[in-house]
Structure formats: C-alpha cells, structure tokens
C-alpha cells in the first residue's frame, strides 16, 4: 500500500450541499452575464469592438464556466463533456475548453477517496486491496480511477465523487440557463431533452446498475470479433465503487493519431462499427458515451471500458427513426412528410413555408447522414464527409428559420442515438478507416 504522503496535489473538498453548489453555478452565470453586458455596452458606445474583443470575451467566459464545472464535477462536468463532442454545437472557445472534460478533471485528494472506499465497504483500504495507488490515474465527470491490486490482479478502481448523485437534479436546474444561453435555445422547446439527459445522468451515478449493464452487454457482445471487455470483481463493487481488470493499451484517439498501418486502422474501425451496429440493430440497447477515452486499443483489439451511459430503444421509436434511412424516401414527399411527423420533426401547426423549409433541410440531412449505409463499405477517411457534417451543423445553428420554429421537435430518445452516431462517425474519421457497412436492418429479437 503506497503511503498517503506520496499522493501529490488534489482537490481537497467538494461542494456537497445544493445551496453551495447553486451558489457556485450562479456565480459563474452572473460573471458570464456581467461580461456580456460590458461587451454590449462597449459596442453601443464605441460603435462596435473588433472581432478579437468578442473572441477574448468568449475565451474568458468559457474558462470561467469550465473551471466552475470541473470543480463541481457531476452533472455540470458531464454536460460539458456531452456538448464538447459536437464541434459545431458551441462557440469555438467553449468547445475547446469543454473538450478537456473528455479526458481528465482535477482529481479529488486521497483523504476524500479513502473516506468513500471505507464508507462503502466498512473496512480500511489496506484490507480491501493488496496495493492501492493514492494518485488518480484518470479523473472524469462522475468519478475518478485509481490503480490497485486485488487478489493478485492489477485492477482499476472507479470511485464516485461524494455527493454527485444527491446534487444532480439541483445542479442541472441551475446550469440549464447557462447551457441555453450558450446554445441559443428556448427552454420550452427543449425541456423534454433536459429531462432525458437528467434521467441518463441519474443512471450513471448508480454503479450497481452500471455493473449489471456492463456484464449483460459484454455477454451479449461476446461473439463480436476483436471487441473485448474488462472483467469486474463483484466483491469490490458497490453503488459508489467499481473494481475491474486494469487494461493496458492506447486510448482510441492516440492510436488514431499514431503511426498505425491502414490495415490496423481498418481492423479497429470495423470492430467499432460492428459493436455499435450489433447493439443498435440487434440488442436495441447501446453504449451511449462514444468519446475516445472510453475505448482502448491493445494488440489489434478494441477494449470497451465504460457502460455508465447506455440507452434502450423502444421498438416503436426504432422503427420510426430508421424509416428515415429508406433511399426511396427522398423521392417521395408524402412518405417523407409522414416519417417526419412520426418523429415530431414536422408539427401539424407548421405553416406551408415552414414545412417546405423543414423538408429541404431533412432531405439534405438524410442524404448526408445515411451515406455510410448506401453501399457495402464506406471510407471514413474522406475529408469531405465529416466536413459536410460540420458545415451542415453550423448552417443549422445559424439558420434563423429553424431557430424561429416553435414547439418541442423530435423524441427525447433521439438525443443519445444521435450522439452515438455522431461519435461513431467522428471516431471512424479520426481512424481514417474503411469499413464494411451495409443497410441498417434488424437481425434478431432484442435481448433484455
């Protein structure tokens, strides 16, 4: 057991109470609001500051928000991680700051970690593990990971941050106005999406649920070639602690940015594609957190590390969502209208002009996003494909006609499915992989 004296620096406290966390978030929001008021005041007096002034403003605000989120961890930091996955969803300064949430957060100090472990198992840490490294190997939004040895096996111990589960709902209520301001959205139009995010985040704080889902999905995906999962040690797992085999390897982004051969890239890319294809179209439950830190590459195999965030697909939603993949839909306006209304992307109260604009945007989106399914294989190295997706996202963000649309658009189930596909496409593009794809047709009765 390493000495606590060797722990190094770490965050030595967390704001636990709703009042203290609300105060921190409100303080960040007030600071951001004051900065923008100053900016607009300067613009009114001086006739408009240089673009560099707005960039500096965004950078300062983004840094202030991220520092607050990273100290609070939990829901705010997880929200930053989710938003950072789409480079076109946020202003550039926020996207760059929030990207840090995909890999690491300031770790908690050893005394807080020790206290959590001993509270969960009612034994001193020295009796729980033969060795335990006090310094965190990785820090994330909900918990941090430490290296240890259990029954002679090198293990990873994920310890949840204190108070995260209890404060999640109040955190999201306070952070919602900040997020809406960054995204330029109206709360009434996206309330169902925030409810969906809160439900999934609540699930992520239940490590007992994560253990069960991890073991179920690993067993269901066991036959997939080149996809592997770490084994868990149930005797050292609880609602706030998970212990699993330690897996050595490269994170997926480091592998992708390294000197791997094209054959190796294609092999890992195929494993990643098959993993999501099988989950979505056969199991109807999928790993919904596809950022590169959740995957390792080791000896030509893809290791999946984290099942904290998963999403089940109802048969009704699955059928309506993937009806949009039918190639004939783009030539049949009546069928396209029906499909879009089935997903509440078109509403009965939409005017003729609004309907026409939505149909035009939908045709372009469907044609682009369904390209990987239109042939037997697809080359994700094509720079034009992801560039077109980014440009489409930016155009939608700037589209005043879309922003003026009223009403809650799209089912809440779609948010994590869209996130999974965007993450999958982004990772495959980074790998520069060519993979066998084909049409997304159901192949089996869902399990679970």
C-alpha positions in Angstrom: 0.0 0.0 0.0 1.5 3.3 -1.1 1.8 6.0 1.6 -0.7 8.8 1.6 2.3 11.1 1.9 3.0 10.3 -1.8 -0.3 11.4 -3.1 0.5 14.7 -4.7 -1.9 17.6 -5.2 -5.6 17.0 -5.5 -8.9 18.8 -4.9 -9.3 18.5 -1.1 -13.0 19.2 -0.9 -16.2 19.3 -2.9 -19.3 21.4 -2.5 -21.9 19.0 -1.3 -25.0 20.9 -0.4 -27.4 22.1 -3.1 -27.1 25.7 -1.7 -23.3 25.8 -2.0 -23.3 24.2 -5.5 -26.1 26.6 -6.6 -24.1 29.5 -5.3 -21.0 28.4 -7.4 -23.1 27.9 -10.6 -25.0 31.1 -10.0 -21.7 32.9 -9.5 -20.3 31.6 -12.8 -23.5 32.6 -14.6 -23.5 36.0 -13.1 -19.9 36.5 -14.1 -20.7 35.5 -17.7 -23.7 37.7 -17.8 -21.8 40.7 -16.5 -19.0 40.2 -19.0 -21.6 40.1 -21.9 -23.3 43.3 -20.5 -19.9 45.0 -20.5 -19.2 43.9 -24.1 -22.6 45.0 -25.4 -22.2 48.3 -23.6 -18.8 48.9 -25.2 -20.2 48.0 -28.6 -23.0 50.5 -28.2 -20.7 53.3 -27.1 -17.8 52.6 -29.4 -19.8 51.6 -32.5 -18.6 48.0 -32.3 -15.4 46.5 -30.9 -13.1 44.5 -33.0 -13.8 40.7 -33.5 -10.8 40.0 -31.3 -12.7 41.6 -28.4 -15.6 39.1 -28.8 -13.1 36.2 -29.1 -11.4 37.3 -25.9 -14.8 37.6 -24.2 -15.8 34.1 -25.2 -12.5 32.7 -24.1 -12.7 34.3 -20.7 -16.3 33.2 -20.2 -15.6 29.7 -21.4 -12.7 29.4 -19.0 -14.8 30.7 -16.1 -17.6 28.3 -16.8 -15.3 25.3 -17.3 -13.3 26.0 -14.1 -16.6 26.0 -12.1 -17.9 22.9 -13.8 -14.7 21.0 -13.3 -14.6 21.8 -9.6 -18.2 20.8 -9.1 -17.9 17.7 -11.3 -21.0 15.6 -11.6 -23.8 16.9 -13.8 -22.2 20.2 -14.9 -18.9 18.5 -16.0 -20.8 15.7 -17.7 -22.9 18.2 -19.6 -19.6 19.9 -20.7 -18.3 16.6 -21.9 -21.5 15.9 -23.9 -21.6 19.3 -25.5 -17.9 19.2 -26.5 -18.4 16.1 -28.7 -20.1 18.2 -31.4 -17.7 20.9 -32.5 -20.5 22.9 -34.2 -22.8 22.9 -31.3 -20.9 25.5 -29.2 -18.9 28.6 -30.0 -15.3 27.6 -30.6 -13.9 29.0 -27.3 -16.4 26.9 -25.3 -15.8 23.8 -27.4 -12.0 24.0 -26.8 -12.4 24.5 -23.1 -15.1 21.8 -22.7 -13.0 19.2 -24.7 -10.9 18.8 -21.6 -13.9 17.1 -19.9 -13.5 14.2 -22.3 -10.2 13.1 -20.7 -9.5 14.4 -17.3 -10.8 16.6 -14.4 -9.0 17.8 -11.4 -8.8 14.8 -9.1 -10.0 14.6 -5.5 -7.4 14.3 -2.8 -6.5 10.9 -1.2 -8.4 11.5 2.1 -11.7 12.0 0.3 -11.1 8.9 -1.8 -10.2 6.8 1.2 -13.2 8.0 3.1 -15.5 6.9 0.2 -14.0 3.5 -0.1 -14.1 2.8 3.6 -17.7 4.1 3.9 -18.8 1.8 1.1 -17.1 -1.4 2.4 -16.7 -0.7 6.1 -13.1 -1.8 6.0 -9.7 0.0 5.9 -8.4 0.4 2.4 -5.4 -1.7 3.4 -7.7 -4.6 3.9 -9.7 -4.0 0.7 -6.7 -4.2 -1.7 -3.2 -5.5 -1.5 -2.0 -2.3 -3.1 -3.7 1.0 -3.9 -2.2 4.0 -5.6 -3.5 7.2 -4.0 -2.9 9.3 -7.1 -5.8 9.1 -9.6 -4.8 7.6 -12.9 -7.8 9.3 -14.6 -10.3 11.9 -13.4 -13.7 12.3 -15.1 -17.1 13.8 -14.5 -18.8 11.3 -12.2 -15.8 9.6 -10.6 -12.0 9.0 -10.8 -10.0 5.9 -11.5 -7.1 4.5 -9.3 -4.7 1.7 -10.0 -4.8 -1.1 -7.4 -4.1 -4.8 -6.9 -6.9 -7.2 -5.8 -6.3 -10.9 -5.2 -3.1 -10.6 -7.2 -4.7 -9.0 -10.2 -4.0 -5.5 -11.4 -7.3 -3.6 -11.3 -8.8 -0.2 -12.0 -11.0 1.2 -9.1 -13.5 3.8 -10.1 -14.6 5.9 -7.1 -17.6 8.1 -7.4 -17.2 11.7 -6.3 -19.0 12.4 -3.0 -22.5 13.9 -3.2 -22.7 13.7 -7.0 -25.9 11.7 -7.1 -27.7 13.8 -4.5 -26.9 17.1 -6.1 -27.5 16.1 -9.8 -31.1 17.4 -10.1 -30.4 20.8 -8.5 -27.2 21.2 -10.5 -29.0 20.7 -13.8 -31.7 23.1 -12.8 -29.2 25.9 -12.2 -26.9 25.0 -15.1 -29.7 24.9 -17.6 -30.0 28.7 -18.2 -26.2 28.8 -18.8 -26.4 26.0 -21.3 -29.5 27.5 -23.0 -27.6 30.8 -23.4 -24.6 29.1 -24.9 -26.7 27.1 -27.3 -29.2 29.9 -28.1 -32.2 27.7 -27.3 -35.6 28.3 -25.7 -36.3 26.2 -22.6 -39.9 25.4 -23.6 -38.7 23.8 -26.8 -36.0 21.5 -25.3 -37.4 20.7 -21.8 -38.0 17.0 -22.8 -34.4 16.8 -23.9 -33.2 18.0 -20.5 -35.4 15.5 -18.8 -33.8 12.8 -20.9 -30.3 14.0 -20.0 -31.2 14.1 -16.3 -32.6 10.6 -16.4 -29.5 9.2 -18.1 -27.1 11.1 -15.7 -29.0 9.7 -12.7 -28.4 6.2 -14.0 -24.7 7.0 -14.4 -24.4 7.7 -10.7 -25.7 4.2 -9.9 -22.6 2.0 -10.2 -24.6 -1.1 -9.2 -26.7 -0.5 -12.3 -23.6 0.1 -14.4 -22.1 -3.2 -13.2 -25.2 -5.1 -14.2 -25.5 -3.5 -17.6 -21.7 -3.9 -18.3 -21.9 -7.6 -17.6 -25.1 -8.1 -19.6 -23.8 -6.2 -22.7 -20.4 -7.8 -22.5 -22.0 -11.2 -22.5 -24.4 -10.2 -25.4 -21.5 -8.9 -27.5 -19.0 -11.7 -26.6 -19.1 -13.2 -30.1 -18.1 -9.9 -31.8 -14.6 -10.4 -33.3 -11.9 -8.0 -31.9 -14.1 -6.4 -29.3 -13.2 -7.1 -25.6 -14.4 -6.0 -22.2 -12.7 -6.0 -18.8 -13.9 -8.4 -16.1 -15.4 -6.9 -12.9 -14.6 -8.0 -9.3 -18.0 -8.0 -7.7 -16.6 -8.3 -4.1 -15.2 -4.8 -4.6 -18.1 -3.2 -6.4 -20.9 -1.1 -4.8 -23.3 1.7 -5.6 -20.3 4.1 -5.5 -17.3 2.0 -6.3 -16.4 -0.3 -9.3 -13.4 -2.6 -9.5 -12.4 -4.1 -12.8 -9.4 -5.5 -14.5 -6.8 -3.0 -15.4 -6.3 -3.0 -19.2 -3.1 -1.6 -20.8 -3.4 0.0 -24.2 -3.7 3.2 -26.2 -6.7 5.4 -26.0 -8.5 5.3 -29.3 -7.6 8.9 -30.2 -3.8 8.3 -29.5 -4.0 5.1 -31.6 -5.7 7.0 -34.4 -3.2 9.9 -34.3 -0.2 7.5 -34.3 1.7 5.5 -36.9 -0.7 2.5 -37.2 -0.9 0.9 -40.7 -4.1 1.2 -42.8 -4.9 -2.4 -42.2 -4.7 -1.9 -38.4 -6.9 1.2 -38.6 -9.5 -0.7 -40.7 -9.5 -3.6 -38.2 -10.2 -1.3 -35.2 -12.6 0.7 -37.2 -14.5 -2.4 -38.2 -14.6 -3.6 -34.6 -16.1 -0.2 -33.6 -18.6 -0.2 -36.4 -19.7 -3.8 -35.7 -20.0 -3.0 -32.0 -22.5 -0.2 -32.5 -24.2 -1.9 -35.4 -24.9 -5.0 -33.3 -26.1 -3.1 -30.2 -28.4 -0.8 -32.1 -30.0 -3.1 -34.6 -29.9 -6.4 -32.7 -29.8 -5.7 -28.9 -31.7 -2.4 -29.1 -29.5 -1.1 -26.2 -26.3 0.7 -26.9 -23.2 2.3 -25.3 -24.2 6.0 -25.5 -20.9 7.6 -24.5 -18.6 7.2 -27.5 -15.8 9.6 -26.6 -12.3 8.2 -27.3 -11.3 7.9 -23.7 -13.8 5.1 -23.2 -12.0 2.8 -25.7 -8.5 1.3 -25.7 -6.6 -0.4 -28.5 -4.5 -3.4 -27.5 -2.9 -5.9 -29.8 -5.3 -5.3 -32.6 -8.4 -5.5 -30.4 -10.9 -2.8 -29.2 -11.5 -2.7 -25.5 -14.7 -1.0 -24.2 -14.2 0.4 -20.8 -17.3 2.2 -19.6 -21.0 1.3 -19.7 -22.2 4.0 -17.3 -24.3 5.6 -20.0 -26.5 3.2 -22.1 -29.8 3.8 -23.8 -32.5 1.3 -24.7 -34.5 1.8 -27.9 -38.2 1.0 -28.0 -39.5 -0.9 -31.0 -41.8 2.0 -31.9 -39.0 4.6 -31.9 -36.6 2.2 -33.6 -39.0 1.7 -36.5 -39.8 5.4 -36.9 -36.2 6.5 -36.7 -34.7 4.1 -39.2 -37.6 4.5 -41.6 -35.6 7.7 -42.5 -32.8 5.5 -43.9 -35.0 4.3 -46.8 -33.5 5.6 -50.0 -36.9 6.0 -51.7 -38.0 8.4 -49.0 -36.0 11.2 -50.7 -38.1 10.9 -53.8 -41.5 10.5 -52.1 -42.6 13.7 -50.4 -45.7 12.3 -48.9 -43.8 9.5 -47.3 -41.1 11.9 -46.1 -43.8 14.1 -44.5 -45.3 11.1 -42.8 -41.9 10.0 -41.5 -41.0 13.4 -40.1 -44.4 13.8 -38.5 -44.0 10.4 -36.9 -40.9 11.8 -35.2 -42.5 15.1 -34.4 -39.9 16.9 -36.5 -42.9 18.3 -38.5 -45.8 19.5 -36.5 -49.4 20.0 -37.7 -49.3 23.7 -36.9 -46.3 24.4 -39.2 -47.1 26.8 -42.0 -46.5 25.9 -45.6 -43.3 27.9 -45.7 -42.0 26.2 -42.5 -43.0 22.8 -43.8 -41.1 23.4 -47.1 -38.0 24.6 -45.3 -38.0 21.6 -42.9 -38.4 19.2 -45.8 -35.5 20.8 -47.6 -33.2 20.6 -44.6 -34.4 17.0 -43.9 -33.6 15.8 -47.5 -30.1 17.2 -47.2 -29.5 15.8 -43.8 -30.9 12.3 -44.6 -28.9 12.1 -47.8 -25.7 13.0 -46.0 -26.0 11.1 -42.8 -27.2 7.9 -44.5 -24.3 7.7 -47.0 -22.4 5.1 -45.0 -25.4 2.7 -45.3 -25.8 3.1 -49.1 -23.1 0.7 -50.1 -21.3 -2.4 -49.0 -18.5 -0.3 -47.5 -17.6 3.3 -46.7 -14.3 5.1 -46.4 -14.5 7.4 -43.4 -11.1 8.9 -44.3 -12.9 11.0 -46.9 -12.4 14.6 -45.5 -15.4 15.8 -47.4 -17.8 13.7 -45.5 -17.1 15.0 -42.0 -16.6 18.5 -43.3 -20.0 18.3 -44.8 -21.5 17.2 -41.5 -19.8 20.0 -39.6 -20.9 22.6 -42.2 -24.4 21.2 -42.0 -24.4 21.6 -38.2 -23.1 25.1 -38.5 -25.6 26.0 -41.1 -28.4 24.7 -38.9 -27.1 26.6 -35.9 -27.2 29.8 -37.9 -30.5 29.1 -39.7 -32.9 31.8 -38.5 -35.9 30.0 -39.9 -35.1 26.9 -37.9 -34.4 28.9 -34.8 -37.8 30.5 -35.1 -39.7 27.2 -35.2 -41.9 26.7 -32.1 -42.7 23.5 -30.3 -40.7 20.5 -29.0 -39.2 18.9 -32.0 -38.1 15.2 -32.1 -38.5 12.5 -29.5 -36.2 12.6 -26.4 -34.9 9.1 -27.3 -33.2 10.6 -30.3 -30.7 12.7 -28.4 -28.5 9.8 -27.3 -28.9 7.8 -30.5 -27.8 10.9 -32.5 -24.9 11.3 -30.0 -23.8 7.7 -30.6 -23.8 8.1 -34.4 -22.0 11.4 -34.4 -19.4 10.0 -32.0 -19.1 6.8 -34.1 -18.6 8.8 -37.4 -16.1 11.1 -35.7 -14.0 8.3 -34.3 -14.0 6.4 -37.6 -13.0 9.6 -39.4 -10.2 10.1 -37.0 -9.1 6.5 -37.5 -9.3 7.1 -41.3 -10.9 3.7 -41.5 -12.7 2.0 -44.4 -15.3 -0.4 -43.0 -17.9 -2.8 -44.3 -21.3 -1.1 -43.5 -24.4 -2.0 -45.5 -28.1 -1.2 -44.7 -29.2 -1.0 -41.0 -31.7 -3.8 -40.9 -32.8 -5.6 -37.7 -31.4 -9.1 -37.5 -32.6 -10.5 -34.2 -35.1 -10.2 -31.4 -33.9 -7.7 -28.8 -32.4 -9.0 -25.6 -33.0 -7.8 -22.0 
